[in-house]
Amino acid sequence: MKALGPVVAILVVVLLLVSGALFTVDQRQNAIVFQLGEVKEVVTKPGLNFKWPLLQNVRLFDMRILTYDDVEPLRFLTQGNRPVLVDSFVKWRITDVRQYFISVQGDEFRAATRIRQTVSGTLREQFGVRTLHEVVSGERDVIMNQVRELVDLDLKRIGVEIIDVRLKRVDLPQEVSESVYGRMQAERKRLANELRATGAAEAERIRADADRQREVILAEAYRDAQRVRGEGDAKAANTYAAAFSKNPEFYSFYRSMEAYRSTFRGRTDLMLLESNSDFLRYFRDSLGRQSSTRK
Amino acid sequence: MSLNDPNWGRGGPRGPQGPGGGNQGPPDLDELWRNFNRKLNEMFRGRRGGGGADEPPGGGPSAKAFGGGAGVLVALVLAVWLASGFYIVVEGQRGVVLTFGKLSEETQPGLRWRMPWPIQSHEIVNLQQVRTIEVGYRNNVRTKVLKESLMLTDDENIVDLQFAVQFTVKDARDYVFNVRRPDETAMQIAESAMREVIGKSRMDAILYETQVDIANRAHELMQSIHDRYGTGIQVSTVTIQNAQPPEQVQAAFDDAVKAGQDRERQKNEGQAYANDVIPRARGAASRLGQEAEGYKQRVIANAEGDASRFQQVLAEYAKAPAVTRERIYIETMQQVLASTSKIMMDYRGAGNLLYLPLDKIMQQAGAAPLTDAQSSQRPSEPTPDLGPRSRESLRGRERGER
């Protein structure tokens, strides 16, 4: 049991040495081994590594894709001095740990500042030569690609690769938005008026067309009706003529008789008869001699 | 980020678990111990050629040397240390085990054991869990986040759009190792991609036509960006929850929609008028046609009838013209005179003053019973006896004559 104290002491010292001499590099990390402040070694492979305790120290760097996201949207001017608010994010990654450490002392915040400056400057340039419409719609991806390439080229110098620069929001500033709303309202009003007016016009057209059709239908019907009536009249006339022309003289007598019958038919018709009329010739004389002969 | 943090990253290791938690029984501790030693030896030999620290703890014999109490204590500490290597991977998850920070294996669901810290660590990634990003709103579509939802369209209008993105992790390793904060990245990608698609679409199309199409395009774009970054994320659905004009112009848009309906209504009213007028006109036309046809038939029939009657009479007349003519004349006169009022005058006495109160006679005639007039209208056979009235009037006439 006496030996326990020294054994424990030795064990503690050994453990301390071991923990000072071994370090692990994670899958996601690279490490730089410094010897008295000088970059001695860059460890890119994950696993357990050795360094001299006390003499050497290690810094680890996250090698995953990192994000720089704007906190506040940036205000740019597009061609024609139209202002836009742009919110973008940058995906970047450390490619050269040594360079990265030398340039920004391995400080992620400083790296982000550097990225922000470069990206916003490049974006400003790209926006300045494009119209608002191009920025919003047509050339959005072109801008993103160009900015990425330019920024990537620049930031290679600090050991950083720019994976992507993406525009998130491209918005109009508040005061411009108001005027856009005004325009949208006016546009909708125009559309609404147009719809109503064309609706009325269309309705009127349909009505007028209906009226026209009615006129045409009635006129055609009248025409056809008259034609039919004419046919009837013609046929009747033909029939009459054929029958009556056999004895015109008798026809006029016969037809006159018929006409008399149907003309004088009521008590209200008052006839003044002369006693010497043909009808009454027997009324005076049983032989029917005319009064003129007696006179 | 400290290396000494055993919970490096996200999912920390579960505490020691009792037996029966997984699909395999509790491992034998002795065996584990031997296993551990073997692994450790292999590792050190493999890595540094045995030049590193020579620290393997003594085996069984050296433990005995410590004697009773201390041995038990050490064994206990060792046991707890070893037990801290247990962890459970639930169904639908994957475990990723790191040996000194280096990826060594991906584990399937079940109770798992890894070597305890600081040698191995693990992370658990849920593959089946569907994660949702809400852009432009939180929890409820009505609680809008205008900063996210207002977007500029191709025709420089502003649209208020809420959408949700659902995604799962398809590759645990990529998810863990490639990108820092992949979920946040997914949100950034979602917003950026949707705005790009909206920026290329026209307002009316977004509001009234191609929402599904827009969602699909955004979906594709998101997935391609995820693949480029290697986030290990699979975008499963992109749904546009709500797309509408901003509040400031909502009324104008509603009015335009209403105007469209007004237009339809007006057209329908016009159509209704047409549908009323035209069939009526057709009806009237067909009446005209039928009437004309009727007239034609009637006129022809009348003509035929009259002609036929005349011809028959004519045939008889030809046999005895004088008698027939006289008979017809007298019959007609009888019929005419029988039904009318009459006054017979002799003009030879025209020099006398003759008073003839025509109006009175007419009144008297008008008051005559109708039946009498009707019966007289009928073409009756010549009756020799005259009505009393006629006789009277005849007498009266004679008186007047006198």
Interface residues (C-beta under 8 A of the other chain):
Chain A: M1 L4 V14 L17 V18 A21 L22 F23 T24 V25 D26 Q27 R28 Q29 K45 P46 G47 L48 F50 L60 D62 R64 I65 L66 T67 D69 F89 K91 L132 H133 V136 S137 G138 R140 D141 I163 D164 R166 L167 K168 R169 V170 D171 L172 S177 E178 V180 Y181 M184 Q185 R188 K189 L191 A192 N193 L195 R196 T198 G199 A200 E202 A203 E204 R205 I206 R207 D209 A210 D211 Q213 R214 I217 L218 E220 A221 Y222 D224 A225 Q226 R227 V228 R229 E231 G232 D233 K235 A236 A237 N238 T239 Y240 A242 A243 F244 K246 N247 F250 Y251 F253 Y254 M257 E258 Y260 R261 F264 R265 G266 R267 T268 D269 L270 M271 L272 L273 E274 S275 N276 F279 L280
Chain B: M1 L3 W8 M43 R47 R48 G52 A53 E55 F66 G67 A70 L98 T99 F100 G101 K102 L103 P118 K147 L150 M151 L152 T153 D154 E156 N157 I158 V176 F177 N178 V179 R180 R181 E184 T185 Q188 I189 E191 S192 R195 E196 G199 K200 I225 R228 Y229 G230 P245 P246 Q248 V249 A252 F253 D255 A256 K258 A259 G260 D262 R263 E264 R265 Q266 K267 E269 G270 Q271 Y273 A274 V277 I278 R280 A281 R282 A284 A285 S286 L288 G289 E291 A292 E293 Y295 K296 Q297 R298 V299 I300 N302 A303 E304 D306 A307 S308 F310 Q311 V313 L314 Y317 A318 P321 R325 I328 Y329 I330 T332 M333 Q335 V336 L337 S339 T340 S341 K342 I343 M344 M345 D346 Y347 L358 I361 M362 A365 G366 A368 D372 A373 Q377 P379
